[in-house]
Amino acid sequence: MPLHERIRSDFEGRILGGELAPGDRLPIEQELMQEYGCSRMTVNKALSALVAAGLIDRRKRAGTFVARPKVHSMVLDVPDIAAQVRERGQDYAFQPIRRRVRAAGDDEEEVLLAGGGELVHIDGLHLVDGAPLGVEFRLVSALAVPEIVGADLDAVPPGTWLLRHVPWTEAETRISAVGAQVEEAEWLGVAVGTPCLCVERRTWRGSERITYVRQLFLGDAYDMVARFGPVAPFGGMPREGMKV
C-alpha cells in the first residue's frame, strides 16, 4: 500500500471507529510528516483524499478537523432542523413530550436497533416562532450511544445532539404523505386527518444501528427540494428543508 493510502486508511479507521469525533483536531502536517517519515506532498495527498470522502475539513490558518463522515452518498442528507430554522432568522424550540429508557418491543425494527440492549425512547415537538412545525418519535440504541441516556436533551434537541456527538456512515430515508392521527393531531394543534409529510429515517455507524426516527411535519410548512446533476449518485443531490 502506498504511504499516502496508509495514512488515509489509518485516519479513516480512527474516524469511523469513533476514536476521533466530529470537531476533533488532527495533528498538523509537520507532526504527520515526522510520525510517518514522509514528505509534505505525501501528507497532503492523504488529507486531500479524506476531504474528498467528506471525513475531514481543512480550514485555512485554523487546522484540520474531523467532519461528520459520509462514507456512502445519501439520497437525502440528515438535516439539523434547529440550525435550518435559525439560519432563516426564526426562533426554534424543541418541546419534550416524553422520554424513557425501555426494552425493545416485539417489533423487528426495535429488536434490531436495540441489538440486545435497551432503547432510549424520545418524543417531542418542533416549534418555530412558538408554533408547531412537526412532531418527532425517536428511538436510540442505548448500547451504541450510552451517553445519550444522561444527556440534557431539554437544552439540545435529540437530532442535533446526535449529529454533534455520533458520526454516522449510512442513512436510509423514507418519505410518505399521511393524515395526522388523533394523538399527532392533538400535539400539532390541527384536525384529525390533516395532510402531513412523514419522514422516517434510520442511521448506522458501520454495521451498528444508531437511531430510528419518525417525523410528522405539517404539509404546508415543510417540503423536499432536489437539485439534479450528472455527477450525483442516484441522479440527484436533494436537499430537505422548510418552506419560507
C-alpha positions as CSV (number, residue, x, y, z in Angstrom):
1,M,0.0,0.0,0.0
2,P,1.4,3.4,-0.9
3,L,2.3,5.5,2.1
4,H,-0.4,8.2,1.4
5,E,-3.0,5.4,1.3
6,R,-1.8,4.0,4.6
7,I,-2.1,7.5,6.2
8,R,-5.6,7.9,4.7
9,S,-6.6,4.4,5.9
10,D,-5.3,5.0,9.4
11,F,-7.3,8.2,9.9
12,E,-10.4,6.8,8.2
13,G,-10.5,3.9,10.6
14,R,-10.0,6.2,13.6
15,I,-12.8,8.5,12.5
16,L,-15.3,5.8,11.6
17,G,-14.4,3.8,14.7
18,G,-15.3,6.8,16.9
19,E,-11.7,7.3,18.2
20,L,-11.8,10.7,16.6
21,A,-15.1,12.5,17.0
22,P,-16.6,15.3,14.8
23,G,-14.8,18.5,15.6
24,D,-11.6,16.9,16.9
25,R,-8.4,18.4,15.5
26,L,-5.9,16.3,13.6
27,P,-2.2,16.7,14.1
28,I,-0.5,19.4,12.0
29,E,1.3,18.5,8.8
30,Q,4.7,18.7,10.3
31,E,3.7,16.2,13.1
32,L,2.3,13.8,10.5
33,M,5.5,14.1,8.4
34,Q,7.5,13.2,11.4
35,E,5.2,10.3,12.5
36,Y,5.1,8.6,9.1
37,G,8.6,9.7,7.9
38,C,7.3,11.2,4.7
39,S,7.2,14.4,2.7
40,R,4.6,17.2,2.9
41,M,3.3,16.1,-0.5
42,T,2.5,12.6,0.8
43,V,0.6,14.1,3.8
44,N,-1.3,16.5,1.5
45,K,-2.3,13.7,-0.8
46,A,-3.7,11.6,2.2
47,L,-5.5,14.6,3.6
48,S,-7.0,15.6,0.3
49,A,-8.4,12.0,-0.1
50,L,-10.0,12.4,3.4
51,V,-11.5,15.7,2.4
52,A,-12.9,14.2,-0.8
53,A,-14.5,11.5,1.2
54,G,-16.2,14.1,3.5
55,L,-14.4,12.8,6.6
56,I,-12.4,16.0,7.4
57,D,-12.5,19.8,6.9
58,R,-9.3,21.8,6.2
59,R,-9.7,25.3,7.5
60,K,-7.2,28.0,6.4
61,R,-5.0,29.1,9.3
62,A,-7.1,27.0,11.7
63,G,-6.1,23.5,11.0
64,T,-7.7,20.2,10.0
65,F,-10.8,18.9,11.8
66,V,-13.0,15.8,11.7
67,A,-16.2,16.4,9.8
68,R,-19.3,14.4,10.0
69,P,-18.4,11.4,7.9
70,K,-20.4,10.4,4.8
71,V,-18.9,7.2,3.5
72,H,-22.0,6.4,1.4
73,S,-23.6,9.2,-0.7
74,M,-27.2,9.7,0.5
75,V,-30.3,10.3,-1.5
76,L,-31.2,12.7,1.3
77,D,-28.9,14.3,3.9
78,V,-29.7,14.2,7.6
79,P,-30.8,17.8,8.4
80,D,-30.3,19.7,11.6
81,I,-33.8,21.2,11.9
82,A,-32.8,23.6,14.7
83,A,-30.0,25.0,12.5
84,Q,-32.2,25.4,9.5
85,V,-34.8,27.4,11.4
86,R,-32.2,29.7,13.0
87,E,-30.5,30.3,9.7
88,R,-33.8,31.8,8.5
89,G,-33.8,34.2,11.4
90,Q,-36.6,32.5,13.3
91,D,-36.9,31.2,16.8
92,Y,-36.6,27.4,17.3
93,A,-37.5,25.3,20.3
94,F,-37.9,21.6,20.9
95,Q,-40.6,20.7,23.4
96,P,-40.1,17.2,25.0
97,I,-43.3,15.2,25.4
98,R,-41.9,12.0,26.9
99,R,-38.6,10.3,27.4
100,R,-37.8,6.9,28.9
101,V,-35.3,4.0,28.7
102,R,-37.0,0.8,27.9
103,A,-36.6,-2.7,26.4
104,A,-37.3,-3.4,22.8
105,G,-40.8,-4.5,22.0
106,D,-41.9,-7.3,19.6
107,D,-41.4,-5.1,16.6
108,E,-38.5,-6.3,14.4
109,E,-37.3,-2.7,13.9
110,E,-36.9,-2.2,17.7
111,V,-35.2,-5.6,18.2
112,L,-32.6,-4.9,15.5
113,L,-32.0,-1.3,16.8
114,A,-31.6,-2.4,20.4
115,G,-29.0,-5.1,19.5
116,G,-29.5,-6.9,22.7
117,G,-29.5,-3.7,24.8
118,E,-32.2,-1.1,25.7
119,L,-33.7,1.8,23.8
120,V,-33.9,5.4,24.6
121,H,-37.5,6.5,23.6
122,I,-37.8,10.2,23.0
123,D,-40.9,12.0,21.7
124,G,-41.2,15.8,21.2
125,L,-42.5,18.7,19.2
126,H,-40.5,21.0,16.9
127,L,-41.6,24.6,17.3
128,V,-41.0,27.6,15.0
129,D,-41.7,31.0,16.5
130,G,-43.8,29.2,19.1
131,A,-46.0,27.4,16.6
132,P,-45.8,23.6,15.9
133,L,-43.8,22.6,12.8
134,G,-43.7,18.8,13.4
135,V,-43.8,16.0,15.9
136,E,-41.0,13.6,16.4
137,F,-40.9,10.0,17.6
138,R,-37.3,8.7,18.1
139,L,-35.6,5.6,19.3
140,V,-31.9,5.5,20.0
141,S,-29.8,2.4,20.7
142,A,-28.5,2.8,24.3
143,L,-25.9,0.1,23.5
144,A,-24.5,2.1,20.6
145,V,-24.9,5.5,22.2
146,P,-24.8,5.1,26.0
147,E,-24.0,8.8,26.5
148,I,-27.5,9.8,25.4
149,V,-29.1,8.2,28.5
150,G,-27.9,11.1,30.7
151,A,-27.7,13.8,28.0
152,D,-29.5,17.1,28.6
153,L,-32.0,16.9,25.7
154,D,-34.1,19.8,27.0
155,A,-31.4,22.2,26.0
156,V,-30.4,20.5,22.8
157,P,-32.9,18.6,20.6
158,P,-32.1,14.9,20.2
159,G,-31.5,15.1,16.5
160,T,-29.0,18.0,16.9
161,W,-27.3,16.1,19.8
162,L,-26.8,13.0,17.7
163,L,-25.4,15.0,14.8
164,R,-22.9,16.6,17.1
165,H,-21.8,13.5,19.0
166,V,-22.3,10.4,16.9
167,P,-20.7,10.1,13.5
168,W,-22.9,8.2,11.1
169,T,-21.8,6.3,8.0
170,E,-25.1,5.3,6.3
171,A,-28.6,6.6,6.4
172,E,-32.0,5.4,4.9
173,T,-34.9,7.8,4.4
174,R,-38.5,7.0,3.6
175,I,-41.0,9.8,2.7
176,S,-44.7,9.5,2.6
177,A,-47.9,11.6,2.8
178,V,-50.2,10.8,5.7
179,G,-53.1,12.2,7.6
180,A,-52.5,13.2,11.3
181,Q,-53.8,10.6,13.7
182,V,-55.6,11.5,17.0
183,E,-52.5,11.9,19.2
184,E,-50.4,13.5,16.5
185,A,-53.2,16.0,15.6
186,E,-53.6,17.0,19.3
187,W,-49.9,17.8,19.6
188,L,-49.8,19.6,16.3
189,G,-52.9,21.6,17.1
190,V,-54.7,20.5,13.9
191,A,-57.8,18.5,12.9
192,V,-57.5,14.7,12.7
193,G,-56.6,13.7,9.1
194,T,-54.8,17.0,8.3
195,P,-52.3,16.3,5.5
196,C,-48.7,15.8,6.8
197,L,-45.3,14.9,5.4
198,C,-44.0,11.8,7.1
199,V,-40.2,11.3,7.2
200,E,-38.8,8.0,8.5
201,R,-35.0,7.7,8.9
202,R,-32.6,5.1,10.1
203,T,-28.9,5.7,10.6
204,W,-25.9,3.4,11.1
205,R,-22.3,3.7,12.2
206,G,-20.6,0.9,10.2
207,S,-22.8,-2.1,10.9
208,E,-24.1,-0.7,14.2
209,R,-27.6,0.8,14.2
210,I,-27.8,4.2,15.8
211,T,-31.3,5.6,15.6
212,Y,-34.8,5.3,14.1
213,V,-36.9,8.4,13.9
214,R,-40.4,9.2,12.6
215,Q,-41.1,12.8,12.0
216,L,-44.5,14.2,11.0
217,F,-44.4,17.7,9.5
218,L,-47.4,19.9,8.7
219,G,-47.8,19.6,4.9
220,D,-47.9,23.4,4.3
221,A,-44.7,24.0,6.4
222,Y,-42.2,21.5,5.1
223,D,-41.0,20.3,1.8
224,M,-38.3,18.4,-0.1
225,V,-36.2,20.2,-2.7
226,A,-33.9,18.3,-5.1
227,R,-31.2,19.7,-7.4
228,F,-30.2,17.2,-10.1
229,G,-26.8,16.9,-11.8
230,P,-24.9,14.3,-13.9
231,V,-22.3,13.6,-11.2
232,A,-24.5,12.8,-8.3
233,P,-25.2,9.2,-7.3
234,F,-28.9,8.2,-7.9
235,G,-29.1,11.1,-10.4
236,G,-29.6,13.9,-7.9
237,M,-28.4,16.0,-4.9
238,P,-31.6,16.5,-2.9
239,R,-31.9,18.9,-0.1
240,E,-34.5,18.7,2.7
241,G,-35.9,21.8,4.3
242,M,-38.8,24.1,5.4
243,K,-40.9,26.4,3.3
244,V,-40.4,30.1,3.8
